[in-house]
Amino acid sequence: MKKITILLLILSMIMPTASFAYSPFDTLVPQFTAIPTDTENAEEIRGSAKGLDILVNASYVDISDLYNKEEIIRLSALGIVRTYGARRYYPSEPATGYDAIYQLVRLSGGEEAVMARVDALMGSATSEDQFTRLLNQEMLVEAQNTGIVLDTEVVGLLEPVSREQLAVWVARTAGVPNNFDQQTSFAFSDWQSVNPTYRAIIEDLVSQGLMPLKNDGTFDPKGTLTRSELGEISNALLDVQADGLGMASNFGLVVGIKPETLYEDGNTIDRRTITVKNVDGTVTNLISETHTKGNVRVDYSVFKDNLSTSSKSIDLGDELEYITVEGVLHYAEVLDDNKVLERMGAAAEADLYSIYHYGTVSDLRTETRVVNGQSVITEIYRITDVTGNVFDILVNEDTYTGRRDDIITYKDGGIGGVQLLENGDAVQYLVNADNQVVYIKVAPHQNQQISGTIRTVSPIAEDGPATMTIFGYDDRVYTFPLAPYAILTINDRVTGIDNYVYGMPVTVDITNGYLVSARGESYSGEPGYIPPFGKMRMGKVDQIYQTSFWVNLSDDQRELYRVGPNTVFTKDGNIVTADALKTGASVKLYFDNIATDEISKVEIEAPEILFEIIYKGQLKNVNSGRREIQLVGGDGFSKPEFIANNDWTPAEAYTLNLKINDQTEFYAGDQKLTQTELSRKYQNYNVYAVVKSVYGQPTVVKLSVRTGGESTFSSRIRTVDHTLGRFDINTKENFNLTEGTIVIKDGLVVPNSHISPRDTVYVVSESPTGTYNKNAMVVKVVTPFDDIFDRIRIGAVENVNTSSFTLANYTSYTNNFLNAVNPNISGDYKFYTNSRIVDVTDPEEDLVLKASDFWHDAYAKSENVTEGYHPQTQGLQFQRYYAFMVVNPADNSVIAMHMRHKGLLPGQNIDDSLYKEADIAKELEKTYQNAVLSRGIVTGFDHNWDRIELTDSHDWTAYTGQWTANRTNIFVRYTDTIVIKNNAIKTVDDIQPGDYLYIMRIKDNALVIFIES
């Protein structure tokens, strides 16, 4: 996209009049040409020498009204489906086990081996019935040899096959791996009727489109299916198996048909060559022949106008999909749904530099030119795009050879060249990176205008265009790709997409699904969304009820507002629920009309900032044009630093370029600075910058200038005076709290008012030149929840003594990072009579152990020897208990521990599946790849599924070392969870809506939940 944008800019500089709404032909404008059609190097593909057999097998008399008629004919032409005698398929008959096995064996490429064995076993007097039994036998043998069917599944194959059994066979054929994840939601509503072993794998098949659900949304595992439905499944499986069967497909447009008669050695050959221009611009000749000698017919099956026919039915201009097997043409379908057009578009869009244009033919002209010494007639079609830009499309025809490089043009349901175009035609045309027109489509422009507020924007990516998501005033959410030439303005000034922020009112113009212009308005620091005839109110929440709350408005009025079923709550740009609303929170309230008291949207203005990182360094440059600042090391030469735990750590680069925007705040002490003041007065000063991600770009939200020497302190706050803006610590150091002070608490940047006496803090201060005062630049409040997860231990129980035990293959958290699995034996962990130890192996009932039971019963590794163990077979010598627990850091004693036999998670069977003890650590490392730390507010429960719903939630991202906000509510399972509050054991029943939770989970299975006190 950038390449084309640059090209258009260069062209507009050279030819400034190209942007006029209309330009005469003597005005030079950018030009596009046709893609050359290379018939000289066309690929040649012949139909099958068994063309007659293919045509007969793909001809049926009982599927004319079948919904998937084309699929059955396609499968028949490709040899996956056979007629059941007399050109019949019997589509409504139940599909038997053998019906399924036949098709699956053919789809796996095993039919040739089957027929070789059948031929070897057949005698000269073999009857048709004997042949059928023999074929059944060898098809089954092949299915067993290839692992499609197990020995335990060979009963009742002449009877209708169940949907569940077929799904298992399809999964093995397609190579879909076994999936033992314990999922909590399925696409099919009757999941409880499905064998638990197969639930997840059937979910995978459904999601991949390999197994359909019934119309009522059920899977019906014990039910049967018809041969028609079996064909539907085989057709879906064909896409997966195509490469292994040597199948390849292509799409194109028929641009030539050449019938001819050849005579060779007494053989008369009627040949028909169909020339296809493929979607990638290449050319292929498809050849069919009828020979008088030997009655040979080289042909392929064709599906056209809902009929099974031969190659003779293909006409000039037909859109075609054709399929080869090992390079031989077996099947073609004449399309009538613009699939070739779409494929051409997809092929061109795969190159990011291809662009859709929408415009109107404003003029036509023909010229005779001399190109490379040849006389060429050039047709020029001048197009005025919807944006006002003007382009010429050129088509050349050699007057000597008659060769014409035309452009595929669709108009009035027909297909031809550009000569179909007339003055005034509305057109859509696609231009590739070489400025060549892929196709032209004449169709009225589908224009619409939408007004609403910005939800999100995304810049140009490697795999697609920039996009803008808008919440319309019609309460619908729209996402549009931006045309590369889109005109973007805010307050009538041209701007970039990154300046459209959440909540900004915007009106966009859409042409054929592409955003071609956007007009935004921003008259405040944080624009919001106000529907026409609506209103907005701002204030602080005073009291909260179930369906309403009181707000102290900014004009000192107090009003009660209602929360309706469609009220939307947002916080920091993310959707939350009403539970995220707290007394004292600042809010913006939006109403759909001025007369109502029912709120349409509540924006909770979080005073805290979910930041990514805090940098310090020397301010090297402020670039207003690019809206960014540049930081280098504090001495001007070294690397900038960022705060990690309670220390400064060097960044990876020597120079950091950080974005700034209209919401970025600059401070020098209590003085708020403008961007100009920062640039002119404080360049080369040391600064502290709070950075968060705004639409994927590191952006400064707050920057404080240091004007004196830096000192650091770690202590506890003794007193705080928020009126005077001061605090002191136990080491008798005094600090000023300024507007520029950055306060960090629980991974958030919070207002100064959030620090309190007795808080343990890490303080970075400055001493301004000429004073004895210390200004607090950064104050990090150390809370119990900074390292709450450090109390978790996970591993395999090794030795158990009377009051202590050890683990092997153990791990733990350090500063929210999970350590590598240590395969050695840990130190001792104490357990007391009040330690809660639970065996959760039985999914139906937990076994709560007394301390004495844990010691006396068989929980040590040495007490769990595998019967019949052999070092050369699968399975380990011991069948361990895997435990996760929370310890008291004061003495490493167990507060609560849950254990499971042979695996950490439900359904996991580590000790029976491995061959070597050394592999346990690797297996656990794989498990921990799905470990997630989360935190959030409880908003609801689903006790049927053992789930807690969290709003305003965040996940810890180990890669970046930060909490990342979730866009929507999340759910976690609490089935075997340890619940802790204030070092005391709790249950799920103790968790209440509104509680703030810290959760260690693997996928959606919560292992430990800490309730914030």
N, C-alpha and C positions, 0 to 999 in steps of 0.2 A: 504494500500500500504506500509506503513511504517513497519508493522509487517512482511510482506513478505520480504521486503528489508533487515531487520535485520536478518531474518532467512537465507537468501541466504548468507549474510556476515558471519554468524556463520559457515555455512556449508563450505564456501570457506576457512575459517581459519582452520577448522578441516581437510578438504580435499583439499589442495591447487591445486592438479592436476586436479580438476574438470573444470578448465577453459581452459584446453588444447583443441585444435581443434579436436584431436582424442585421445581416451583413450582406452586401452585394458580392457577386462572384469575383470582382476584382480585388476584394479584401482577402488577404491570406489568413487562413485559419488552420488549426491542427487537422491532420488528415488521418483517416483509418482506411485500411485496404482489406481485401478478401484473403482468406487462407488458401494458398495454392492447393489444387487438387492434383495429386501425383498419380496418374493412371499408369505411367510407364513402369513404376516399381510396385504395382499392386500385388498383394499376396493372393495366392490361388488356393481355394479350399474346395475339394470335391465331395459330393454326396457319397453315401455308403453304397458299396457294391451290392449290399443286401437291401437296397432301397425298397423293393417290392415287399419284402418281409416286414420292414419297418412300417410301411403304409398300411398293411393288413392288420398288424398288431395294434396300431393306433386308431383303428376304425371300429366304433361300437354302435350298436343299435339301441342301447338301453340307458344312455347317459345324456340324452339331448337336453333334459331340463335340470341337470345336476349343477349345484352351485359351484362346485370345483371341477367342472368339466375340463377346463384347460389343464389343470394339474394332472388329471388322470391321463390325458393324451400326451402330455409332456413326459410323464414317467414311462408310459408305454413306448414312446419313440426312443427313449434312452435305455430301454431294456430292464427297467426296475419292476414294471407291472406287466403281467401277461393276461391275455383274454382267457375266460373260463369256458372256451368253446363257443362256436357259432357267434363270434363277435360280440360276446356279452361279458359284462363286468359284474353284474348283480350288485349294484352299489348299496342297496338297502339291506343286504344280507349281513348278519353278524360276522365280524372278522374272527377267524379261528387262530389258534396258536400257530398252526402251519402257515396261514396267510401272512402273519406278521414275520415269521422266521424267513420265509421266502424273500420278502422284500428287504429285510434287514441284511440277509446274507448278500443279496445283490448289491445293496448300498455299501457293503464293506468290501466289495470286489472279490467275493469268494465263489461266484457261480461257475467260473471256468473250471476250477478245481473240482467242484461238485459234478459237473457234466462229464469230466474226464473219468471220474470213478464210476459214474452211472454207465457210461459207454462200455467200460471194461467188464462190468458185472452183467450187462444185458445179454441174454441169449437170443438166438434167431427167432424163437417162438414166444418171446415175452409179450404178454397181453397188455392192453392199456391200463388195466387195473394194477397189474404187477409193476408196470413202469411207474405209476403214481406212487405206489408204496415204496418202491426203490428210491424214487426222487425225494419223498418225504424223509426217508432214512438218511440219505446222504446230506440233505439240507440241514437236518438236525445235527449230524456229526460235524459238519462245517461250523455251525453255530456254536457247538460245544468247543471245538478246537480253537476258535477265535475268541472265546470267552464271552460270547453274547448270552448264551444260555448255560446255566449250571446244571449239574447232574440231578439236583433236587427239584428242577423245574420242568422235567420232561413228561409230566403226567397231564393227560387231558388235552393234548395239543390239537385234537380234532374238534374240541369244543370251543365256544367263543372265549377269547382271551380277555382277562380283566384289564381295566385301564391301568391299575397299579403295576401289574406284571409287565405290561407292554412298556410302561415308563421306565422300569428298571432295565429292560432289554435295550431300549432306545439310548439310555444313558451310557450303557457299556459300548454300544455301537459308535456313539459320538465321542467316546473318550471323556465324558464328563466325570470328573473325579468324585469319589465318595466324599460326602460333606457331612461331618458329624457335629457341626455347630448347632448349639441348642438355641434355635431362633424362637422369638416370641411373637412374631407376626408372619402371616402367610398370605399369599395372593388368593388362596382358596378358602372358603368359609368353613368347609367340613374337614379341616386339617386333623381334627381329633379322630376321624375315621381312618386316617392313613397310618400305616405301620410306622411307628416312630423312627425306625431305621431309615425309612425312605422319605420322610417329610422334607428334609432340607434339600435332598437331591431332586425331588419333584419340584420344589420351589425354584431351584436353579433351571430345570427344564422349562418351566412355565415362563420364567423371566427371560429366557433365551429364545422363546417362541417355538420350542421343539415339541411341546405338549400343550394343546388348547384346554381351557376350562369349558365347562358347560355354560349354557346361556344364563343360568341362575347364579353363576359365580362359584359353583362347587366343582370339585375334582371327580367325585364319585368313584373312589378307588376300586370298589367291588363291581361296578357296572361294566358293561361291555360297550363296544363301539362297532359301527358299520364299516364295510369295506371303503365306503366313501371317506369316512373320517380317518381310516388308516392311510388312505392316499394323501390326505391333507398333512398327516404327520410325516410320511415318507418324503413329501415334497419339501417340507421345512428342513428335514435331515439332509436332503440332497445338497443344499448350500454348504453344509458342514463337510460332507464327504466328497465334494466335487473334485478337489485337487487330487485326492487319493485315487479317484476313478479316472483320472486323466481328462476330466471335463473342463472346458473353458467356454465362456460366453462373451459376446460382444454386442454392442448396439450401434445402429447406424441408419442411414437414409439411402433408399434405392435411388441412385442417380443415373443408372443406365441398364438396359436390357438388350442382350444381343442373341437372337436365335440364329442358328446356322446348321447346315447339313454337311456332314463329312462322309467320305467314302474311303474305306480301308479294307483291302483284301476281301472284297465281297460282303463287307459289313457296312451297313448304312447306319450312321450315328446322327441322331437328332440331338444337338447340344443346345442348352440354354444357359447363357452366362449372365448372372445378375451382378451388377457392379454396385457396391455399397460404400458410401463414404461414412467411415466410423466416427464415433463421437470424439476420438482423439486426433482426427484429421487424416488418419491413414486410410488407404483404399483396399478393399478386398473383393475378389471375384468369386462368387459362389456358383459352382458348376453342377448341372444335372444333365444326364444323358439317357437316351433310349437306344439300345443296340438291337438290330434285327438278328444278328448272329448270336445264338445262344440265349435269346430272349432275356438279355441282361438289362437291368434298369438301375442306373446310378442315380439315386434320388434321396430325398429326406422329407420328413413329415412337416407339414405347415399348418398352423392353426390361424385361421383368418375368418372374420365375420362369424365367430362362434361355431365354425365348422372345422373338421379335420380333413385337410386336403393335401395336395402335392405342391411341388415348386412351381407348377404352371399357374397357380393362382396369384403369384406375386406380381404387382404392378409398379410402374414408375411412380416414385414419390412415396411409396409405402415406408413407414417407420418399422424397423425390423430389430428383433432380438434373435440371434442365432447361436446354437450350442454345438460344439464339436466334442467328440470322444476320441482321444489319441489322434487329434488332427483331422478326423473324418467328420463331416457334417451330418448330424442326425436329426436336428429339429430346428425349426424357426417359427417365431410367432410374429404376426403382423399386429402392431400395436395401434391403438386409437386414443391413447390417453396422454400424449405428449411426453412419454417416458424418454424418448430419444432427445427431445428438447431439454428435459431435465438432466439427462446424462451429459449432454453437451455442456450445460451450465455447470454441473458438478465437476466435470473434467477440467473446465476452465477455472472454476473457483478453487480447485486444488492448488493452483498458482495464486498466491495471495495478491499478485499484482493485476489480476483480472478485475474489471469494473463493469457493473451494469449501468447503462445509460437509459434515460427516458426522455423522449422529446417528440417533436413534430417535424415532418418533412416540410421544409419551408421553400425549397426551390430545387429544380432539376436542370441538368445541363449535360450535353454531350460534346466532347472535343476529340480531335484526331491529333495524336502526338507521335513522336519518334522516340522509342525507348530501346536502347542498346542496338540501334541500327534497324529496328523493326517498326513498321507502322502499326500503331495501337489505337484502337478506339477506346476512349475513357469516358465512362458514365459517372457523373458526379451528382451525389444526393446530399444536399445541404440540410443538416438537422439542427434545429434549435432546441437545446435541452431545457428541461423544466426549470433549471437554475438560471437560464439566460445565456449560458455558454453555447458557442456555435462550433460545429465540427462538420467536416466533409467526409463522406464515405465514397471511396473510389473503386470501380470495377473495371478491369482492363480486358479487352478482347483483341487477340492477335489477328490482323486482317489477312495474313498469309496462311496461317495454319488453322484458323477458326477456333483455336483454343480459347476458352473463356474461364477465368477464375471467378466464379460466381459465389454468391453468399446464399445460404439456405434461408428462405424467407417464408414465413407462415402468414397467410391472410385468408380470411373468410373460410376457414376450415380446410383450405388447400395448401399445398407446398409447391414452391417454385423458386425462381431467382429474384434478384432485386427489381427486375422490370415489372413486378407486381405492384411496386410502390407508386403512389400517386401523391401529388401535392396536397398537403393537409392531413395525411395519414398520421395517426398517433402511433409511435413505435417504441418498443423495448429492444435494445440491442446490447450484446455482450462483447466486450473488447478484451483481448488477452494482453499479456505483457509485451508482445511484439507489435502492438497497435493494429492487430488484425481482428476483424469482426467475425465472431464465431457463428452467430445467427442473428436474424432480425425477426421480430414478431410484431405484426400489426394488431393492435388491440387498444381499446380505450384505456386511458390511464385510470387506475383506481386511486383516486385522490381522497384523502381525508385529513381533517384537522382535529387535533386533540389538545385539550387544555387540562392541566392538572399540576401535580407537584413532583419533583424529582425524588425517586427512591434511591437508585444507584446509577452510576455511570462506570464504564470500563473502557480503558484506552485500547488502541490497536494492539492485538496480540499476534503471536506467531501463527496461530491457527484460526484466526478470524478477525472480522472488522471490529471497530469500536461499537459499543452498544449504549443505549440509554433506556432505563426502566422508569416508567412514569405511573404514578397513581392518579388516574383520571378522576375528574369531578363526577363521573358516572359510577364511581366506586369500583372500577375495573383496573387491573394492573396490566400495563402494556410494556413490552420490550421490543425495541426496534434496532436493527443494525443501521449504522450511519453510512450514507453515501460518502465516498471519499471527497467529494466536492461540496459537502453540506455546508450551508451558511449558518454559523453559530453566533448569536449575539446575546449580550446581557445589557440591559438598559440602553439598547440601540447601539452598542459598541461591539465590534467584532472581538471574539474571544476564543479560548480553547475549551475542549470538553471537560478538562479537569477543574474548571471554575464553576461548573454546575454542581451545587451541593445539595445534600438531603433537605427536602422541604421547600426548595425554591419553586415559586410559581413559574410555569413554562407553558408556552403554546408551540406545538410542533406541526409541521406539514409533512405528510407521508405520501409518497408516490410508489405504488406497487410494492408496498411493504418496506420501503427504505425511507429513512428520515432524511429529508433534503434541506430542512431549515428548522431552527429552534430559536425561539425568542424568550429569554428569561428576564425576570425582574428581581432586583435585589436592592431594597431600600433600608435594610437594617443589617446589623452584624450577623444575625442568624435568621434568615428568611424562613417563613413558615408557609403552611398551606391554608388558604381561606377560600372555600368555595364561593362562587357568585351568590349574592344575597345571604351569605353566612356571616359569622362573627367569630372573634377570638377573644379570650380572656387570659390574663396572666396573674399569678399569685402564688401563695404558699398553702399547702394542704393543712387544714386545722383539725378536722375530725373525719374519720372514715367509718361508714356504715356498709352494709352488705351490697346495696344497689345505689348508693349515693355518697357524696362527701362534701364537707364544708370547705370553702376556700376563702382565705383572706386576700382580697384583691389589692392591686397596687394602689388604688385610690382610697384605701382604708375601709372599703365596704366588705361585708361578709355575706357570701351567697352559698346556697345549697344547690348542687347540680346532680342530675341523675345519670347513672351508667346504664346504657341500654344493651341489648344482646349483640348489637353490631359495633359497639364502641371498641376502638383500636387503641392499645397502649403501646408506646414506643419509648425506648431509653437508649441514648447514644446511637441512634440510627437502627436499633434492632427491635424486633417485635417481642414484647413481653406480655405478661398477664397482669391483672389487677393486683396480684400479690406483691408486685414490685413497687407499688405505690405505698409510701410511708408518710406518717405525719411529719410535717415540717418540710417536705420536699417542694421545691419550686416546680411549677407546672405551667404549660401552655395548653389551653383548652380550645378546641375548635368545634363549631356548631354549624350544621348545614343550613340553618336559617336563623334570622335574628329573633324570632319569636319563641324558639324552643329553649328548654333548659336541659334537654338530653344531649350529652356530649357525643360527637362523632369520632373525635380523636383526642387522646391525652398524650402530650409529649412530656415525659418526666425529665426535667433538666438536671441530669446528674452533675453535681458539683465536682465529682471525682472524674478523673481522666484515666481510662485504661491505656497506659502508655506502653510502648515497646521497650524504650531504653532511654537513659539519661547520659548525654555526652558532656564532656568538658574539653575545651581546647581554645586556641587563639582564633578570633574571628578574622579570617584572612580577606574575605570579600563578601559584599552584599550585591547580588545581581538582580536589579529590579526587573529587567527585561525577562529573564528566565525564571524570576520569582524563586530564587534559591540563595542560600548562604553557603559559604565554604569555611570549614574548620580545619586547622592543622594542629600539631601538638602545642602544648602550653608554652614551650620555648621557641616556637616557630619552625622547628626542624623535626622533632620527634612525632610520634603518632598521637592523635587524639585519644582520650580515655573514656571509658564508660564505667558506671558503678555496678559492681557485682558483689552480692552479699554486703560486706561492710568495707569495701576497698575499691580502689580505682584500678581498672585493668586496661592495658593498651588495646586499641582497636586493630583490625587487620590491615587497614590501609593508612597511608600517611596523610591522605587528604579525604575529607568527607564533604560531599555535596548534598545538602538537605533542603527539601522544598519548604517554602513558606506560603501562606495564603492570607486572605482577609481576616481570618480568625486568629492568626498568630499574634501573641502578646509579647511585647518587648519591655523589659524593666531594667532600670539601674537604681537599686534600692527601692524607694517608694515612688520614684518618678517613672511614669509610663512613657515610653518612647515611641515616636513614629519610625517608620522604616527609614525615612531620610535622616532623622537624627541618629539612628543606630549606625548608618553608613558613614555619616560625616564625622561624628564625635567619638565613636567607640571601635573603629576598625583597629585591629591588632591588639585589642583588649582580650583578656580571658573571659569566657562566657560558659554558662551552664544551659544546656538545651534539652527540654523534654520533647521526645519524639514519639509519635504514634503513626499508625498506618492510615492514610486517607486514600481510599480507592487504590490500595496496593502500593502507594508511594510513601516512603519515610518522610513525614512532614512535621515541622516544629510547631508545637502548640503553645509553648511558653519558653521564653529565653530570658535569662538574668545575666547582667553584666557584672563582673567582679572588678572592683576598683581598688582593692588592696591585697594584702598577703593572705594566703589560705592556711587554715588550721583545721584539724579534725579532732573530734572528741567522741568517746563512747561512755555513756553514763545513764543515770535515771533522772528524769525531770523532777525537780523539787517543787517549784511553784510556777504557775502560768498566770499572766495578767493580759487577757485578750483586749482589754480596754486600752492599755498603754502599748500593747504589741510587744511584750517582753516575756522571756522565761529564763529560769536558771536551772542548773543541774547540780547534782550532789558534789561535784568537784569545785563548786562555787564559781563557776564560769557563768557570765550573764550574756544573753543574746537578744538582739532586736529581731522581731518578726516584721518583715517588710512585705509590700505587695509583690516583690520579686522572689520571696522565699518559696522554695519548692518543698512541699511536704509529701512524703510517701508513706502509705499505710496499707497493708494487705495487698501489695502489688498495684495500688492505685495512687495517682496524684490527687490529693484531697485539699480542701481549704485549710488555712492555718488554724481554724477553730477546732479541728479534729485532734489536736494534741492536748493531752491532759496531764495533770500531776501523776507521778509514779510510772509514766510511760518510760520504757527503756528506749533510748534513742542513739542514733549515730548522726553526728552533726558535722557538716562541712561549713565553715564560717570564713568570713573575710574581715579584715581590719582596715577600713578605709584610711588612706594616707592622712596623717595629721590628727587622728582621733584615737581614743582608747576604747571606743565601742566596737563590739563584734556584731556584725550582721549575719544572721543565719541564712546561708545560701541554699543548703540542702539539709533537710531533717528527715531521716528515715526512722520511723517508729517500728521497733522490733516487737511483734505480737506473738502470742503462743501459736498462732496459726501460720506463721512464716515457715516453721519447720515441723508442722503437725504430722506430716507423712513420714518423718524420720523415725517414728516410733513403730513402723510396720516392719515385720520380719516375715519372710516366706522361705520355705525349704522343705526337705524331706526329713522326717523324724529318724534319727540315727540311734542313739542310746537313751534309755529312760531309767533314771535312778529314783530313789525315794522322794526327793524334793527338787530334782533338777533333770534337765534333758539337754541333748545336743541335736543340731541339725546338720545335714550334709546338703550339698548343692543348694546353698542358701544365698539370699540376697536381701537388700534393704534399700531404703531411699536416703539420699543425702541432698538437702536443699532442693527437693522436688525431682531430683534426677535418680533413676533406678540404676543401681550399681550392677556390674556384670556378675553373673552367677559364679559363686565360689564352690568348686567341687569338693573342697576339703571339709573337715569337720569343724563346726563352730565351737565357740566357747559355751559355757553352761548358761542355760536360762532357768531361773527359779520358777517354781509354781507353788502356790499356797492353797489352802482349803477354800479361799474365796475366789481363786482363779476360775474363770468359766471356761471349761474345756468341753468341746462338742464334737462328736463324730457325726459328720453329715453325709456319710457314704450312702445310706439308704435314702432315696429321693422322697420316700413317703413319710419318714419319721426320723427326726434328729435324736441322737443318743447323747444325753448330757452326762458327763462323767464326773464322779468324785475324784479328788486328787489321788486317793488310794486305788481307784479303778484304773486310772491312767498308768500307774506304776505296775499293778498286778496283772492287768490284762495284756493281750499281745499287741502292743503298739510299737515296740522297739523293732528295728530292722531285723535283728537276728532272730526274732520270734515269728517272722513271716517268710519262711522258706518256701519256695515254689515246689510243689510236688512234681516229680518226674523231670526235674530240670536237667537239661543237657546243654553244655556250652556252645554246641554247634547249631542249636535250633533257636527259633524266635522265642523271646521271653527271657527275663532276667532271673537271677538266682533268688532274689528277694522281692517280695511284693510290699513295697513301703506304704507308709501313710504320708501324704503331702499336706503341709499345714500352712496356714496364714494366721498371723496373730498380731496383737497390739501389746507392746511392753511398756512398763513404767521405766523411763530412762534413769531414774534414781538408782535402781538396783538391778535392772535388766530382768525384772520379774514379769510373768505373764499376767496381763489383765484379762484378756480373752483370747482363745485360740480355737479355730475350726480346722478339722482334719478330714481328709477324704482318702479312701483306700485306692491306691494305684494311679491317682491323678489329682491334679489341683482343681480342675473344673469338672462340672457334671459331664458324663459321657467320655471323659478323657481316660485313656488306658495306657499309661506310659510303660509300666513294668512288663506288660504282656506283649507290647508291640516292638520293643527294642531288642537288639542283640548284644549290646555292650553297655556295661555300667557307665563308661565314659560318655555315652551319648545322652545321658540324663540331662546334663547341663545344657547341651545343645537344644534338646527338646523344650526345656523350660525357657531358654532364650527365645525360641520361636513363639511360645505362649506369651511372653512379656512384650513382644512386638505390638500386641494389641492392648497393652496396659495404658490406661488413660487416667489422669487426675482431673477431677471436675469440681466445680463449686457453683452454688446457685441457691435460689429461694424456692422452697417447696410451694407448689401451687395446686397440687392435687394427687390423688392416689387411684390406682386401678388394681384393686385387691384380687380381681379375677386372674390377673396376669402377674401378680406380685411386682407391681411397678410403681415408682414414684415419678411424678412429673416435676421438672425444675424449670423455672423461668429466670430471666436475667442471669443466665449461666455462662461460665467460662471454662475452657479446657486448657490445661497446661501444655504448651508446645515445647518439647525438650530441645528441638533443633534450634529454636530462637531463644529459649530460656525465658518465656513470658506467658502470661495468661492471655488467651485469645477468646474474644466474645463469640458465642454461638448466635447465629442469626435467628433461630427459632427455639422453642422449648425442646428439652431433651427428656428422655425417659431412661431410668435405670432399674434393673431388677434387684430386689432385695431378698430373694429366697434364702440364701445361706449367709447373709451379711452379718458382720460384727458391727454393732452400734455402740458408740462411746460418746459420753458427754461429761466434761469435767473429770476425766479419769475414772468415771463410773460406768458400769455396764448398763446399757439400756436396750430396749426392744424397738421394733418398728412402730409399735403402738404409741411410743413416747414421742415420735416425730409428729409435729403439728404443721398445718399450713402456715407459711410465713417464716418458718425456721430456716436459718442459713446453714447449708450442709457443705462439708468437704468430703469428697468421695474418691476412693481408689477403686477402679473398676477394670475389668478385662472385657473388651467390647461393651455389652450392656449389663454384664454381671458385676454388681457391686460386691467387692470383698469386704471393704471397711467403709463405714460412714462415721464421720465426726460431726456432732451437732455443736454449732457455735453457741457458747453460753452468753 
